[in-house]
Amino acid sequence: MPQEPDQNLEAPQLPRALLGLWPFIIIGALGWLITVAVAFLVPSLESWRPIAVAGIGVSCLGTSMFVWQLAAARRGARGAQTGLETFLDPK
């Protein structure tokens, strides 16, 4: 039975485990830290060093921006990113 095009279909909710960002941020940061350690400890991987350091820098920058937007959403700033309500601590 075909559905009518004017019906509004909603996507199913994501599992709770996929909504938590901190585990993904920690795993990514640990991955880059391991990459930096390997790049500086293994002499034959010297060419990895700039990319590994850049990865750490981008990881820190992205995490800082997320934390900054989360703080702005907590204090109710007008310019805060929307959709962060799921990461705010219930009070």
N, CA, C and O atoms as a MOPAC input file, in Angstrom:
PM7 MOZYME 1SCF
protein

 N      0.84400 1    -1.17400 1     0.00000 1
 C      0.00000 1     0.00000 1     0.00000 1
 C      0.89300 1     1.24300 1     0.00000 1
 O      1.60700 1     1.46900 1     0.97700 1
 N      0.87900 1     2.04500 1    -1.04800 1
 C      1.73500 1     3.23500 1    -1.10800 1
 C      1.26100 1     4.31800 1    -0.13700 1
 O      0.06600 1     4.49400 1     0.10000 1
 N      2.21700 1     5.01900 1     0.40100 1
 C      1.87900 1     6.10900 1     1.31400 1
 C      1.70600 1     7.39100 1     0.52900 1
 O      2.33000 1     7.60300 1    -0.51100 1
 N      0.86000 1     8.22200 1     1.04600 1
 C      0.62700 1     9.50700 1     0.39500 1
 C      1.82100 1    10.42700 1     0.64100 1
 O      2.39700 1    10.40800 1     1.72900 1
 N      2.20000 1    11.22900 1    -0.35200 1
 C      3.37600 1    12.08500 1    -0.19600 1
 C      3.21600 1    13.19000 1     0.83400 1
 O      4.21600 1    13.71700 1     1.32000 1
 N      1.98500 1    13.55600 1     1.18200 1
 C      1.80800 1    14.64300 1     2.14100 1
 C      1.95000 1    14.17300 1     3.59500 1
 O      1.94200 1    15.00000 1     4.50600 1
 N      2.07700 1    12.86400 1     3.82500 1
 C      2.24500 1    12.37400 1     5.19000 1
 C      3.65900 1    12.69400 1     5.66900 1
 O      4.62400 1    12.59500 1     4.91100 1
 N      3.76000 1    13.07400 1     6.92000 1
 C      5.04200 1    13.42000 1     7.51900 1
 C      5.63900 1    12.18900 1     8.18600 1
 O      5.09200 1    11.70100 1     9.17500 1
 N      6.74400 1    11.68200 1     7.66800 1
 C      7.41900 1    10.54300 1     8.27000 1
 C      8.50100 1    11.04100 1     9.20500 1
 O      9.26600 1    11.94200 1     8.86100 1
 N      8.56100 1    10.45600 1    10.38500 1
 C      9.57600 1    10.84000 1    11.36300 1
 C     10.62400 1     9.74800 1    11.44700 1
 O     10.31100 1     8.55800 1    11.41900 1
 N     11.87400 1    10.17600 1    11.55100 1
 C     12.96800 1     9.22600 1    11.70800 1
 C     12.92600 1     8.65000 1    13.12300 1
 O     12.53800 1     9.35100 1    14.05800 1
 N     13.31400 1     7.40000 1    13.29400 1
 C     13.32700 1     6.82500 1    14.64200 1
 C     14.40900 1     7.49200 1    15.49800 1
 O     15.40200 1     7.99900 1    14.97700 1
 N     14.20500 1     7.48200 1    16.78800 1
 C     15.16800 1     8.05800 1    17.72200 1
 C     16.44700 1     7.22300 1    17.72600 1
 O     16.40700 1     5.99700 1    17.62100 1
 N     17.58200 1     7.91400 1    17.85000 1
 C     18.85100 1     7.21200 1    17.95300 1
 C     18.97100 1     6.56300 1    19.32900 1
 O     18.40600 1     7.06800 1    20.29900 1
 N     19.69500 1     5.45800 1    19.42800 1
 C     19.91500 1     4.85200 1    20.74700 1
 C     20.68000 1     5.80300 1    21.66000 1
 O     21.48300 1     6.61300 1    21.19600 1
 N     20.43000 1     5.69900 1    22.93500 1
 C     21.04800 1     6.58600 1    23.93000 1
 C     22.58300 1     6.53300 1    23.86500 1
 O     23.25500 1     7.54100 1    24.08400 1
 N     23.12700 1     5.34900 1    23.56400 1
 C     24.58200 1     5.19600 1    23.51000 1
 C     25.19400 1     6.04900 1    22.39900 1
 O     26.33800 1     6.48600 1    22.52900 1
 N     24.47300 1     6.29400 1    21.32600 1
 C     24.98800 1     7.09200 1    20.22400 1
 C     24.79600 1     8.58900 1    20.44300 1
 O     25.36900 1     9.39700 1    19.71200 1
 N     24.00400 1     8.96700 1    21.43100 1
 C     23.77600 1    10.38300 1    21.70000 1
 C     24.82100 1    10.98400 1    22.62800 1
 O     24.96600 1    12.20400 1    22.69100 1
 N     25.54400 1    10.14400 1    23.34100 1
 C     26.58300 1    10.63200 1    24.24700 1
 C     27.83400 1    10.96600 1    23.45900 1
 O     28.42500 1    10.07800 1    22.84400 1
 N     28.25400 1    12.22400 1    23.46000 1
 C     29.40600 1    12.63700 1    22.67000 1
 C     30.73600 1    12.44200 1    23.37500 1
 O     31.75800 1    12.24300 1    22.72000 1
 N     30.73800 1    12.49600 1    24.70400 1
 C     32.00800 1    12.43300 1    25.41700 1
 C     32.78500 1    11.15200 1    25.15700 1
 O     34.00700 1    11.22500 1    25.02400 1
 N     32.15400 1     9.98100 1    25.07600 1
 C     32.95400 1     8.78400 1    24.75100 1
 C     33.64300 1     8.89000 1    23.39200 1
 O     34.78300 1     8.45100 1    23.24400 1
 N     32.96600 1     9.46500 1    22.40100 1
 C     33.56700 1     9.61800 1    21.07900 1
 C     34.69700 1    10.64200 1    21.09500 1
 O     35.71200 1    10.46200 1    20.42200 1
 N     34.52400 1    11.70700 1    21.85500 1
 C     35.57300 1    12.72100 1    21.96600 1
 C     36.80400 1    12.11900 1    22.64200 1
 O     37.93000 1    12.35100 1    22.20300 1
 N     36.59600 1    11.35400 1    23.69900 1
 C     37.71500 1    10.73500 1    24.42500 1
 C     38.42700 1     9.71100 1    23.55100 1
 O     39.65700 1     9.66700 1    23.52700 1
 N     37.66600 1     8.88900 1    22.83300 1
 C     38.28200 1     7.88900 1    21.95500 1
 C     39.09800 1     8.56400 1    20.86100 1
 O     40.20600 1     8.12500 1    20.55400 1
 N     38.56100 1     9.62700 1    20.26900 1
 C     39.29800 1    10.35100 1    19.23300 1
 C     40.57300 1    10.97800 1    19.76500 1
 O     41.62200 1    10.89300 1    19.12700 1
 N     40.49100 1    11.60900 1    20.93500 1
 C     41.67400 1    12.24300 1    21.52600 1
 C     42.73300 1    11.20300 1    21.88000 1
 O     43.92300 1    11.42200 1    21.65400 1
 N     42.30000 1    10.07000 1    22.43500 1
 C     43.25500 1     9.00500 1    22.75800 1
 C     43.90500 1     8.45700 1    21.49600 1
 O     45.09700 1     8.15000 1    21.49000 1
 N     43.13100 1     8.33400 1    20.43700 1
 C     43.70000 1     7.87600 1    19.16900 1
 C     44.78300 1     8.80200 1    18.65700 1
 O     45.82800 1     8.34600 1    18.19200 1
 N     44.53600 1    10.12000 1    18.74000 1
 C     45.55200 1    11.06500 1    18.29500 1
 C     46.75600 1    11.07900 1    19.22800 1
 O     47.88600 1    11.24400 1    18.76800 1
 N     46.53600 1    10.90900 1    20.53000 1
 C     47.66800 1    10.85400 1    21.46200 1
 C     48.54700 1     9.64100 1    21.18400 1
 O     49.77400 1     9.73300 1    21.23300 1
 N     47.92300 1     8.51600 1    20.89600 1
 C     48.69000 1     7.31500 1    20.56200 1
 C     49.45900 1     7.53300 1    19.26100 1
 O     50.61400 1     7.12400 1    19.13900 1
 N     48.81400 1     8.17800 1    18.29500 1
 C     49.47700 1     8.46400 1    17.02300 1
 C     50.68400 1     9.36800 1    17.22600 1
 O     51.73300 1     9.14000 1    16.62400 1
 N     50.55100 1    10.38700 1    18.06100 1
 C     51.67600 1    11.28600 1    18.34300 1
 C     52.80300 1    10.51700 1    19.02400 1
 O     53.97100 1    10.68100 1    18.67100 1
 N     52.45500 1     9.68000 1    19.99500 1
 C     53.48100 1     8.90200 1    20.69300 1
 C     54.22600 1     7.98500 1    19.72700 1
 O     55.45400 1     7.90900 1    19.76000 1
 N     53.48600 1     7.29500 1    18.87400 1
 C     54.12300 1     6.40200 1    17.90600 1
 C     54.97900 1     7.18900 1    16.92400 1
 O     56.08100 1     6.76000 1    16.58400 1
 N     54.48600 1     8.33200 1    16.46700 1
 C     55.22500 1     9.14000 1    15.49000 1
 C     56.54200 1     9.66100 1    16.06200 1
 O     57.52300 1     9.79400 1    15.33000 1
 N     56.57200 1     9.95500 1    17.35600 1
 C     57.79400 1    10.48400 1    17.95000 1
 C     58.70300 1     9.39800 1    18.51200 1
 O     59.88600 1     9.64900 1    18.74200 1
 N     58.17700 1     8.19800 1    18.73600 1
 C     58.99900 1     7.11900 1    19.28700 1
 C     59.58700 1     6.19900 1    18.22300 1
 O     60.62800 1     5.58300 1    18.45300 1
 N     58.95500 1     6.09800 1    17.08600 1
 C     59.44400 1     5.22900 1    16.00900 1
 C     60.11400 1     6.12600 1    14.96300 1
 O     59.43700 1     6.91400 1    14.30400 1
 N     61.41900 1     6.01300 1    14.80700 1
 C     62.13600 1     6.90600 1    13.88500 1
 C     61.67100 1     6.80600 1    12.42700 1
 O     61.70800 1     7.80500 1    11.70900 1
 N     61.24500 1     5.65200 1    11.98400 1
 C     60.83800 1     5.50600 1    10.57800 1
 C     59.49600 1     6.18900 1    10.28500 1
 O     59.12700 1     6.35400 1     9.12200 1
 N     58.77300 1     6.58200 1    11.32900 1
 C     57.48500 1     7.25700 1    11.14600 1
 C     57.60700 1     8.77000 1    11.35900 1
 O     56.65000 1     9.43500 1    11.75600 1
 N     58.77300 1     9.28400 1    11.09500 1
 C     59.03800 1    10.71700 1    11.27500 1
 C     58.11300 1    11.57700 1    10.41800 1
 O     57.77300 1    12.69200 1    10.81300 1
 N     57.70600 1    11.08500 1     9.26900 1
 C     56.83400 1    11.86600 1     8.38800 1
 C     55.41800 1    12.01400 1     8.95400 1
 O     54.66200 1    12.86500 1     8.48500 1
 N     55.05000 1    11.21700 1     9.93500 1
 C     53.72800 1    11.31800 1    10.57100 1
 C     53.62700 1    12.48300 1    11.54500 1
 O     52.52500 1    12.92800 1    11.86600 1
 N     54.75600 1    12.97500 1    12.01300 1
 C     54.75700 1    13.95400 1    13.10700 1
 C     53.91000 1    15.19800 1    12.83800 1
 O     53.10500 1    15.56100 1    13.69600 1
 N     54.04900 1    15.86200 1    11.70200 1
 C     53.22800 1    17.06700 1    11.49600 1
 C     51.72500 1    16.76700 1    11.47800 1
 O     50.92400 1    17.53700 1    12.00900 1
 N     51.35700 1    15.65000 1    10.86800 1
 C     49.93600 1    15.29400 1    10.78800 1
 C     49.40400 1    14.92400 1    12.16800 1
 O     48.28100 1    15.28700 1    12.51800 1
 N     50.19800 1    14.20600 1    12.94900 1
 C     49.76300 1    13.81100 1    14.28800 1
 C     49.58800 1    15.02500 1    15.19300 1
 O     48.61600 1    15.11100 1    15.94200 1
 N     50.52700 1    15.95900 1    15.12300 1
 C     50.41700 1    17.17500 1    15.94300 1
 C     49.22400 1    18.01300 1    15.48400 1
 O     48.51200 1    18.58700 1    16.30800 1
 N     49.00800 1    18.08200 1    14.17700 1
 C     47.83800 1    18.80800 1    13.66700 1
 C     46.54500 1    18.13500 1    14.12600 1
 O     45.57000 1    18.81700 1    14.44100 1
 N     46.53200 1    16.81700 1    14.16500 1
 C     45.34600 1    16.09400 1    14.65000 1
 C     45.03900 1    16.41600 1    16.09600 1
 O     43.87900 1    16.60400 1    16.46300 1
 N     46.07800 1    16.48100 1    16.92300 1
 C     45.87300 1    16.86100 1    18.33300 1
 C     45.32600 1    18.27900 1    18.40900 1
 O     44.41900 1    18.55800 1    19.19200 1
 N     45.88000 1    19.17400 1    17.59400 1
 C     45.42000 1    20.56800 1    17.59600 1
 C     43.96200 1    20.69300 1    17.17700 1
 O     43.19300 1    21.41500 1    17.81100 1
 N     43.57900 1    19.99700 1    16.11800 1
 C     42.18600 1    20.05200 1    15.65600 1
 C     41.26300 1    19.40800 1    16.69200 1
 O     40.14800 1    19.88200 1    16.90900 1
 N     41.71600 1    18.34500 1    17.32100 1
 C     40.92800 1    17.68600 1    18.37000 1
 C     40.68000 1    18.63600 1    19.54000 1
 O     39.56000 1    18.73100 1    20.04200 1
 N     41.71900 1    19.33200 1    19.97000 1
 C     41.57300 1    20.29500 1    21.07300 1
 C     40.67700 1    21.46900 1    20.67500 1
 O     39.85000 1    21.92400 1    21.46500 1
 N     40.84900 1    21.95100 1    19.44700 1
 C     40.03500 1    23.06400 1    18.96600 1
 C     38.55300 1    22.67100 1    18.90000 1
 O     37.69000 1    23.42400 1    19.35200 1
 N     38.26900 1    21.51600 1    18.35000 1
 C     36.88000 1    21.05600 1    18.24200 1
 C     36.23700 1    20.82900 1    19.60000 1
 O     35.08000 1    21.19200 1    19.81300 1
 N     36.98100 1    20.23000 1    20.51600 1
 C     36.45400 1    20.00600 1    21.86400 1
 C     36.21900 1    21.33500 1    22.57900 1
 O     35.22500 1    21.49800 1    23.28700 1
 N     37.13600 1    22.28100 1    22.39100 1
 C     36.97400 1    23.60500 1    23.01000 1
 C     35.72800 1    24.30600 1    22.48600 1
 O     34.98000 1    24.91000 1    23.25500 1
 N     35.50700 1    24.22600 1    21.18100 1
 C     34.31800 1    24.86000 1    20.61100 1
 C     33.03700 1    24.20600 1    21.12300 1
 O     32.05800 1    24.89900 1    21.39800 1
 N     33.03500 1    22.88200 1    21.25300 1
 C     31.86300 1    22.18400 1    21.77600 1
 C     31.59000 1    22.59700 1    23.22200 1
 O     30.45000 1    22.88300 1    23.58600 1
 N     32.63400 1    22.62600 1    24.03800 1
 C     32.47000 1    23.01200 1    25.44600 1
 C     32.01300 1    24.46000 1    25.54900 1
 O     31.18700 1    24.78300 1    26.40300 1
 N     32.53000 1    25.33400 1    24.70300 1
 C     32.14100 1    26.74700 1    24.68200 1
 C     30.66300 1    26.89000 1    24.32500 1
 O     29.94300 1    27.64200 1    24.98100 1
 N     30.20600 1    26.18800 1    23.30500 1
 C     28.79800 1    26.24700 1    22.92600 1
 C     27.90400 1    25.62800 1    24.00000 1
 O     26.79700 1    26.11100 1    24.23800 1
 N     28.37100 1    24.57900 1    24.63800 1
 C     27.61300 1    23.96400 1    25.72100 1
 C     27.45300 1    24.92600 1    26.89000 1
 O     26.37900 1    25.01400 1    27.48600 1
 N     28.52500 1    25.64800 1    27.21800 1
 C     28.44600 1    26.64700 1    28.29000 1
 C     27.49400 1    27.77200 1    27.90500 1
 O     26.74600 1    28.26800 1    28.74700 1
 N     27.51800 1    28.17900 1    26.63900 1
 C     26.60600 1    29.24000 1    26.18300 1
 C     25.16300 1    28.77700 1    26.25200 1
 O     24.28300 1    29.55300 1    26.62500 1
 N     24.90500 1    27.52000 1    25.89700 1
 C     23.54200 1    26.98200 1    25.97900 1
 C     23.09200 1    26.89100 1    27.43300 1
 O     21.91900 1    27.11800 1    27.73000 1
 N     24.01400 1    26.56100 1    28.34500 1
 C     23.67000 1    26.47100 1    29.77200 1
 C     23.23400 1    27.81700 1    30.33100 1
 O     22.28500 1    27.90500 1    31.11100 1
 N     23.94300 1    28.86200 1    29.92000 1
 C     23.59300 1    30.17700 1    30.46700 1
 C     22.49100 1    30.85900 1    29.67300 1
 O     22.06200 1    31.95800 1    30.02400 1
 N     22.02400 1    30.21000 1    28.59400 1
 C     20.90200 1    30.73400 1    27.83300 1
 C     21.25400 1    31.85300 1    26.87700 1
 O     20.41100 1    32.70300 1    26.59000 1
 N     22.47200 1    31.87400 1    26.38000 1
 C     22.89600 1    32.91200 1    25.43800 1
 C     22.10800 1    32.79800 1    24.13500 1
 O     21.79200 1    31.69900 1    23.68000 1
 N     21.80000 1    33.94100 1    23.55000 1
 C     21.02100 1    33.96200 1    22.30800 1
 C     21.77400 1    33.31400 1    21.15300 1
 O     21.16200 1    32.66000 1    20.30800 1
 N     23.06500 1    33.48200 1    21.10600 1
 C     23.85900 1    32.96000 1    20.00600 1
 C     24.30000 1    31.52400 1    20.18200 1
 O     25.06700 1    31.01200 1    19.36500 1
 N     23.83700 1    30.86500 1    21.22200 1
 C     24.25800 1    29.48900 1    21.49100 1
 C     23.68500 1    28.54300 1    20.44100 1
 O     22.60300 1    28.76400 1    19.89700 1
 N     24.42700 1    27.50900 1    20.18200 1
 C     23.98400 1    26.49000 1    19.23800 1
 C     22.73200 1    25.80900 1    19.78900 1
 O     22.64300 1    25.53200 1    20.98500 1
 N     21.77900 1    25.54700 1    18.91800 1
 C     20.56900 1    24.85900 1    19.34800 1
 C     20.77900 1    23.35400 1    19.22600 1
 O     21.62200 1    22.89600 1    18.45400 1
 N     20.01500 1    22.60100 1    19.98400 1
 C     20.11400 1    21.15000 1    19.94200 1
 C     21.02100 1    20.57500 1    21.00600 1
 O     21.19900 1    19.35800 1    21.07100 1
 N     21.60200 1    21.42400 1    21.84500 1
 C     22.48700 1    20.93400 1    22.90000 1
 C     21.74200 1    20.64100 1    24.19100 1
 O     22.35100 1    20.32500 1    25.21300 1
 N     20.41500 1    20.74700 1    24.13800 1
 C     19.62900 1    20.53600 1    25.35200 1
 C     19.81800 1    19.13100 1    25.91400 1
 O     19.69300 1    18.92600 1    27.12200 1
 N     20.11500 1    18.17100 1    25.05800 1
 C     20.26900 1    16.79400 1    25.52600 1
 C     21.57000 1    16.61600 1    26.31900 1
 O     21.71000 1    15.64200 1    27.05800 1
 N     22.52100 1    17.54600 1    26.17400 1
 C     23.78200 1    17.42800 1    26.87800 1
 C     23.82800 1    18.25200 1    28.15200 1
 O     24.79400 1    18.17000 1    28.91000 1
 N     22.79600 1    19.04400 1    28.39600 1
 C     22.76200 1    19.86700 1    29.59900 1
 C     22.35700 1    19.03000 1    30.78600 1
 O     21.51800 1    18.13500 1    30.67400 1
 N     22.95300 1    19.32100 1    31.91800 1
 C     22.60400 1    18.60700 1    33.14900 1
 C     21.24500 1    19.05500 1    33.62400 1
 O     20.98800 1    20.25500 1    33.72200 1
 N     20.35500 1    18.09800 1    33.92600 1
 C     19.04400 1    18.50600 1    34.45900 1
 C     19.21400 1    19.10200 1    35.83600 1
 O     19.96900 1    18.59200 1    36.66300 1
 N     18.50400 1    20.18400 1    36.07200 1
 C     18.60800 1    20.85100 1    37.39000 1
 C     17.32600 1    20.75800 1    38.13900 1
 O     17.22900 1    21.25900 1    39.25900 1

